[in-house]
Amino acid sequence: MLQPTPADAFELSITRVIPVARATLYRCWTDPALIVKWFTPPPFTTVSAEMDVCPGGASLIVMRAPDGTDYPNRGQYLDVIPDRRLVFTDAYTGDWQPSAKPFMTGILTFDDEGEGTRYTAVVRHWTAADRDAHVAMGFETGWGIATDQLAALAATL
């Protein structure tokens, strides 16, 4: 009998308490005009974002490398609870069309904590190799910098 893989076996995560309201952090994740301001750690930039934030809605976030190469990241929202939770994946590219190579599913939660929000980003990968590749890409540093940028922007809103 095939044994199921534990849910966290291919997971990476980051948690921070950010001194802003849940709704503000959620807005930074769901407003295309805001996500381009914080999403990508330098020296990369986010040059555009299109987001239909609803279950089944598509997203397209384009990141640009320092050499000018654009990296379009297509995905689809699986679960949306305003100001509380966002679940998205790159397994689909919109309209339930499978992607060429699924890599991850992101689960974001926004929970009240004191005067701020406990922000948790869990990234589940399809395989251990995908998780390890994300670690090698600099998950901890990259998502940490992006989260710092998210917090800084949210504090201005």
Backbone as JSON, one array per atom type, in Angstrom:
{
  "sequence": "MLQPTPADAFELSITRVIPVARATLYRCWTDPALIVKWFTPPPFTTVSAEMDVCPGGASLIVMRAPDGTDYPNRGQYLDVIPDRRLVFTDAYTGDWQPSAKPFMTGILTFDDEGEGTRYTAVVRHWTAADRDAHVAMGFETGWGIATDQLAALAATL",
  "N": [[0.84, -1.18, 0.0], [0.51, 2.21, -0.81], [2.04, 4.73, 1.01], [0.94, 7.8, 2.32], [2.54, 10.97, 1.82], [3.77, 12.99, 4.45], [2.12, 16.1, 5.15], [3.8, 18.3, 5.56], [6.25, 17.6, 4.51], [7.38, 18.54, 2.13], [7.58, 21.25, 2.47], [8.16, 24.75, 2.88], [8.47, 27.64, 4.93], [7.57, 30.9, 6.24], [7.16, 33.07, 8.96], [5.92, 35.99, 10.4], [5.3, 38.59, 12.74], [3.62, 41.4, 12.01], [3.28, 44.85, 12.39], [0.67, 45.88, 11.46], [-2.73, 46.1, 10.25], [-4.64, 43.15, 9.37], [-6.18, 43.43, 7.03], [-4.73, 45.32, 5.61], [-2.29, 44.03, 4.96], [-3.32, 41.95, 3.42], [-4.41, 43.44, 1.32], [-2.03, 44.4, 0.17], [-1.13, 42.07, -0.97], [-3.05, 41.58, -2.88], [-3.65, 43.72, -4.53], [-2.76, 44.81, -7.61], [-1.3, 47.18, -8.16], [0.05, 47.58, -5.81], [1.46, 45.2, -5.26], [3.52, 45.15, -7.12], [5.31, 46.87, -5.99], [6.61, 45.67, -3.86], [7.09, 42.9, -4.11], [9.34, 41.48, -5.22], [12.67, 40.61, -4.37], [15.48, 42.85, -4.47], [18.27, 42.38, -6.69], [16.26, 42.07, -8.55], [13.15, 43.08, -10.1], [9.62, 43.73, -9.94], [7.64, 43.96, -12.64], [5.07, 43.98, -13.66], [1.65, 43.15, -12.86], [-1.17, 41.12, -12.96], [-4.24, 40.29, -11.66], [-6.87, 38.24, -10.75], [-8.51, 37.99, -8.19], [-10.03, 35.57, -6.89], [-11.56, 32.42, -6.11], [-10.36, 30.17, -8.47], [-9.59, 32.21, -10.12], [-7.2, 33.79, -12.27], [-3.67, 34.62, -12.19], [-0.94, 36.74, -13.07], [2.27, 37.51, -12.67], [5.0, 39.41, -13.42], [8.39, 39.2, -13.24], [11.53, 40.89, -13.36], [14.86, 40.34, -14.25], [18.18, 41.58, -13.42], [19.57, 41.68, -15.86], [17.64, 42.29, -17.67], [15.97, 40.26, -18.49], [12.74, 38.94, -18.58], [10.58, 37.24, -16.35], [7.78, 35.6, -16.48], [5.28, 34.71, -14.22], [2.78, 32.61, -13.96], [-0.34, 31.78, -12.5], [-2.95, 30.4, -10.41], [-5.71, 31.09, -8.33], [-6.76, 29.22, -5.57], [-8.14, 29.24, -3.16], [-9.78, 31.8, -1.48], [-10.14, 33.93, 1.11], [-11.15, 36.86, 2.07], [-8.97, 39.13, 3.65], [-8.03, 37.17, 5.38], [-7.01, 34.7, 4.28], [-5.15, 33.36, 1.56], [-4.8, 31.16, -1.1], [-2.81, 29.85, -3.58], [-1.58, 28.58, -6.72], [0.96, 27.42, -8.99], [0.38, 25.34, -10.55], [-1.66, 25.5, -12.28], [-2.46, 27.68, -15.0], [-4.42, 29.52, -15.3], [-7.89, 29.52, -16.02], [-8.05, 26.86, -15.42], [-6.07, 25.52, -16.79], [-3.5, 23.23, -17.1], [-0.15, 23.78, -15.98], [3.11, 23.74, -17.54], [5.11, 22.78, -15.83], [4.42, 22.15, -12.74], [5.28, 23.66, -9.65], [4.86, 24.72, -7.07], [2.57, 25.39, -4.32], [1.14, 28.09, -2.71], [0.29, 29.15, 0.53], [-1.17, 31.56, 2.27], [-1.67, 33.11, 5.36], [-3.39, 35.37, 7.48], [-3.5, 36.51, 10.56], [-4.93, 37.94, 13.48], [-2.82, 39.41, 15.88], [-2.05, 40.7, 18.85], [-1.49, 44.1, 18.46], [-1.13, 43.86, 15.81], [-0.54, 41.75, 12.96], [-0.21, 38.3, 12.54], [1.58, 37.01, 10.1], [1.76, 34.41, 7.9], [3.45, 32.52, 5.56], [3.24, 29.71, 3.75], [4.82, 27.41, 1.73], [4.21, 24.86, -0.36], [5.67, 22.2, -2.02], [5.81, 20.11, -4.96], [7.56, 17.99, -4.96], [10.38, 16.6, -3.14], [12.71, 17.32, -4.43], [11.91, 19.68, -5.75], [11.39, 21.31, -3.52], [13.99, 21.41, -2.44], [15.28, 22.68, -4.54], [14.08, 25.17, -4.39], [15.03, 26.02, -1.93], [17.75, 26.19, -2.61], [17.57, 28.28, -4.44], [17.37, 30.36, -2.76], [15.25, 30.66, -0.93], [14.77, 31.3, 1.87], [16.22, 33.72, 2.34], [15.28, 35.31, 0.15], [12.4, 35.29, 0.38], [12.34, 36.34, 2.91], [13.41, 38.95, 2.57], [11.47, 39.95, 0.79], [9.25, 39.85, 2.48], [10.02, 41.71, 4.42], [9.94, 43.99, 2.79], [7.23, 43.98, 2.14], [6.13, 44.47, 4.7], [7.21, 47.03, 5.2], [6.03, 48.57, 3.14], [3.29, 48.18, 3.75], [3.15, 49.5, 6.2], [3.03, 52.13, 5.42], [0.54, 52.58, 4.44]],
  "CA": [[0.0, 0.0, 0.0], [1.23, 3.47, -0.9], [1.91, 5.56, 2.2], [0.9, 9.21, 1.96], [3.64, 11.81, 2.28], [3.28, 13.99, 5.41], [1.8, 17.38, 4.51], [4.88, 19.27, 5.66], [7.5, 17.02, 4.03], [7.94, 19.33, 1.02], [7.15, 22.59, 2.82], [9.0, 25.82, 3.41], [7.55, 28.66, 5.46], [8.07, 32.07, 6.94], [6.13, 33.68, 9.8], [6.32, 37.25, 11.03], [4.26, 39.46, 13.28], [3.8, 42.69, 11.34], [2.41, 45.78, 13.13], [-0.39, 46.51, 10.66], [-3.97, 45.32, 10.22], [-4.75, 42.05, 8.4], [-6.72, 43.93, 5.77], [-3.67, 46.04, 4.9], [-1.39, 43.03, 4.37], [-4.08, 41.28, 2.36], [-4.48, 44.39, 0.2], [-0.71, 44.42, -0.47], [-1.02, 40.83, -1.74], [-4.13, 41.43, -3.87], [-3.77, 44.91, -5.37], [-1.62, 44.79, -8.54], [-0.5, 48.4, -8.04], [0.89, 47.47, -4.61], [2.35, 44.03, -5.29], [4.72, 45.47, -7.91], [6.2, 47.7, -5.17], [7.32, 44.95, -2.79], [7.09, 41.45, -4.28], [10.59, 40.86, -5.64], [13.86, 41.16, -3.73], [16.48, 43.39, -5.38], [18.19, 43.37, -7.76], [15.11, 41.82, -9.42], [12.01, 43.97, -9.92], [8.33, 43.24, -10.44], [7.29, 44.98, -13.64], [3.62, 44.05, -13.87], [0.84, 42.15, -12.16], [-2.6, 41.01, -13.29], [-4.75, 39.39, -10.63], [-8.3, 38.05, -10.59], [-8.43, 37.37, -6.86], [-11.21, 34.81, -6.52], [-11.27, 31.01, -6.39], [-10.33, 29.9, -9.9], [-9.07, 33.36, -10.84], [-5.82, 33.69, -12.74], [-2.74, 35.7, -11.88], [0.29, 36.81, -13.85], [3.22, 38.45, -12.09], [6.2, 39.38, -14.24], [9.59, 39.67, -12.56], [12.6, 41.2, -14.3], [16.23, 40.17, -13.76], [19.04, 42.74, -13.71], [19.99, 41.69, -17.27], [16.49, 42.64, -18.49], [15.15, 39.09, -18.79], [11.46, 38.88, -17.86], [10.14, 35.92, -15.9], [6.35, 35.6, -16.18], [4.83, 33.69, -13.28], [1.34, 32.44, -14.07], [-0.9, 30.93, -11.46], [-4.39, 30.4, -10.23], [-6.14, 31.09, -6.94], [-7.55, 28.05, -5.18], [-8.99, 29.6, -2.02], [-9.66, 33.22, -1.15], [-10.98, 34.42, 2.2], [-10.64, 38.22, 2.2], [-8.3, 39.57, 4.88], [-7.7, 36.02, 6.23], [-6.28, 33.59, 3.67], [-5.01, 33.25, 0.11], [-4.12, 29.95, -1.55], [-2.59, 29.95, -5.01], [-0.67, 27.57, -7.23], [1.43, 27.55, -10.35], [0.01, 24.1, -11.23], [-2.58, 25.93, -13.34], [-2.08, 28.99, -15.52], [-5.66, 30.25, -15.52], [-8.93, 28.73, -16.67], [-7.78, 25.46, -15.07], [-5.14, 24.94, -17.76], [-2.29, 22.77, -16.41], [1.13, 24.39, -16.37], [4.1, 22.78, -18.06], [5.85, 22.18, -14.73], [4.0, 22.67, -11.44], [6.39, 23.77, -8.72], [4.48, 25.03, -5.69], [1.31, 25.98, -3.89], [1.36, 29.03, -1.61], [-0.82, 29.31, 1.47], [-0.92, 32.74, 3.09], [-2.68, 33.38, 6.39], [-3.3, 36.67, 8.13], [-4.2, 36.32, 11.83], [-4.72, 38.99, 14.47], [-1.92, 39.15, 17.01], [-1.82, 41.97, 19.51], [-1.85, 45.26, 17.65], [-0.74, 43.63, 14.43], [-0.97, 40.56, 12.24], [0.72, 37.18, 12.34], [1.59, 36.7, 8.68], [2.43, 33.15, 7.65], [3.49, 32.08, 4.17], [3.65, 28.32, 3.63], [4.98, 27.05, 0.33], [4.26, 23.41, -0.51], [6.23, 21.8, -3.31], [5.32, 18.81, -5.45], [8.55, 16.95, -4.67], [11.52, 17.02, -2.32], [13.65, 18.0, -5.33], [11.41, 21.04, -5.94], [11.64, 22.02, -2.26], [15.42, 21.64, -2.35], [15.62, 23.69, -5.55], [13.64, 26.46, -3.86], [16.02, 26.37, -0.9], [18.96, 26.59, -3.33], [17.3, 29.58, -5.06], [17.43, 31.38, -1.72], [13.91, 30.88, -0.36], [14.77, 31.96, 3.17], [16.65, 35.1, 2.16], [14.4, 36.01, -0.78], [11.09, 35.53, 0.97], [12.55, 37.23, 4.05], [13.52, 40.32, 2.06], [10.16, 40.34, 0.27], [8.38, 40.09, 3.63], [10.43, 43.01, 4.97], [9.42, 45.01, 1.87], [5.78, 43.97, 2.35], [5.86, 45.14, 5.97], [7.52, 48.45, 5.05], [4.98, 49.21, 2.33], [2.03, 48.16, 4.51], [3.21, 50.52, 7.25], [2.77, 53.45, 4.85], [-0.83, 52.66, 3.92]],
  "C": [[0.89, 1.25, 0.0], [0.98, 4.29, 0.36], [1.89, 7.03, 1.8], [2.11, 9.95, 2.54], [3.08, 12.78, 3.32], [3.14, 15.36, 4.75], [2.98, 18.35, 4.52], [6.22, 18.77, 5.1], [8.17, 17.86, 2.95], [7.66, 20.82, 1.22], [8.31, 23.5, 3.21], [8.04, 26.89, 3.92], [8.31, 29.81, 6.1], [6.89, 32.65, 7.73], [6.7, 34.94, 10.43], [5.09, 37.89, 11.66], [4.58, 40.85, 12.75], [2.81, 43.67, 11.96], [1.46, 46.59, 12.25], [-1.61, 45.59, 10.67], [-3.92, 44.24, 9.13], [-5.18, 42.56, 7.04], [-5.65, 44.66, 4.95], [-2.7, 45.07, 4.24], [-2.06, 42.31, 3.22], [-4.15, 42.17, 1.12], [-3.14, 44.43, -0.56], [-0.49, 43.19, -1.33], [-2.02, 40.77, -2.91], [-4.34, 42.64, -4.78], [-2.55, 44.95, -6.3], [-0.73, 46.02, -8.44], [0.42, 48.36, -6.82], [1.88, 46.32, -4.72], [3.62, 44.32, -6.09], [5.73, 46.28, -7.1], [7.03, 46.89, -4.18], [7.69, 43.51, -3.11], [8.46, 40.82, -4.51], [11.79, 41.47, -4.93], [14.86, 41.7, -4.77], [17.64, 42.39, -5.55], [17.08, 43.09, -8.77], [14.04, 42.87, -9.13], [10.75, 43.25, -10.39], [7.81, 44.32, -11.37], [5.8, 45.05, -13.95], [2.93, 42.93, -13.1], [-0.61, 42.27, -12.65], [-3.16, 39.96, -12.36], [-6.27, 39.4, -10.6], [-8.47, 37.26, -9.29], [-9.79, 36.81, -6.45], [-10.87, 33.35, -6.77], [-11.41, 30.72, -7.88], [-9.78, 31.04, -10.73], [-7.6, 33.2, -11.17], [-4.98, 34.86, -12.22], [-1.55, 35.6, -12.82], [1.14, 37.91, -13.22], [4.52, 38.3, -12.88], [7.35, 40.01, -13.45], [10.68, 39.9, -13.61], [13.95, 41.06, -13.6], [17.05, 41.41, -14.08], [19.49, 42.81, -15.16], [18.84, 42.01, -18.23], [15.6, 41.47, -18.87], [13.89, 39.11, -17.93], [11.11, 37.44, -17.55], [8.66, 35.99, -15.54], [6.0, 34.42, -15.27], [3.31, 33.65, -13.31], [0.85, 31.52, -12.96], [-2.41, 31.06, -11.4], [-4.7, 30.35, -8.74], [-7.03, 29.89, -6.68], [-8.55, 28.38, -4.08], [-8.72, 31.05, -1.68], [-10.66, 33.53, -0.04], [-10.45, 35.82, 2.52], [-10.14, 38.53, 3.62], [-7.88, 38.42, 5.8], [-6.76, 35.02, 5.58], [-6.29, 33.69, 2.14], [-4.27, 31.94, -0.17], [-4.03, 30.03, -3.07], [-1.59, 28.88, -5.43], [-0.2, 27.94, -8.63], [1.15, 26.26, -11.14], [-0.96, 24.37, -12.38], [-2.2, 27.35, -13.75], [-3.28, 29.89, -15.78], [-6.62, 29.37, -16.29], [-8.68, 27.23, -16.53], [-6.92, 24.75, -16.12], [-3.88, 24.51, -17.02], [-1.04, 23.49, -16.91], [2.08, 23.31, -16.86], [4.84, 22.06, -16.94], [5.38, 22.79, -13.41], [5.16, 22.62, -10.46], [5.92, 23.91, -7.28], [3.03, 25.46, -5.55], [1.64, 26.87, -2.69], [0.11, 29.16, -0.78], [-0.45, 30.47, 2.4], [-2.03, 32.89, 4.1], [-2.34, 34.68, 7.09], [-4.14, 36.57, 9.4], [-3.89, 37.47, 12.78], [-3.74, 38.52, 15.53], [-1.56, 40.49, 17.62], [-2.34, 43.11, 18.66], [-1.55, 45.06, 16.16], [-1.3, 42.34, 13.87], [0.14, 39.53, 12.22], [0.54, 36.76, 10.89], [2.38, 35.41, 8.5], [2.31, 32.81, 6.17], [4.06, 30.66, 4.16], [3.72, 28.0, 2.15], [5.16, 25.53, 0.27], [4.69, 23.07, -1.93], [5.75, 20.42, -3.67], [6.26, 17.68, -5.06], [9.62, 17.51, -3.73], [12.54, 17.77, -3.18], [13.22, 19.45, -5.58], [11.66, 21.88, -4.69], [13.13, 22.37, -2.15], [15.89, 22.68, -3.36], [15.22, 25.08, -5.06], [14.57, 26.94, -2.75], [17.29, 26.89, -1.58], [18.8, 27.94, -4.02], [17.36, 30.71, -4.04], [16.09, 31.69, -1.1], [13.97, 31.72, 0.91], [15.15, 33.44, 3.05], [15.66, 35.88, 1.29], [13.04, 36.31, -0.2], [11.21, 36.41, 2.2], [12.64, 38.68, 3.63], [12.17, 40.8, 1.54], [9.19, 40.64, 1.42], [8.73, 41.39, 4.32], [9.87, 44.15, 4.11], [7.91, 45.12, 1.98], [5.43, 44.75, 3.61], [6.11, 46.64, 5.86], [6.47, 49.19, 4.24], [3.67, 49.29, 3.13], [2.01, 49.23, 5.6], [2.92, 51.92, 6.74], [1.34, 53.64, 4.41], [-1.84, 53.02, 4.99]]
}
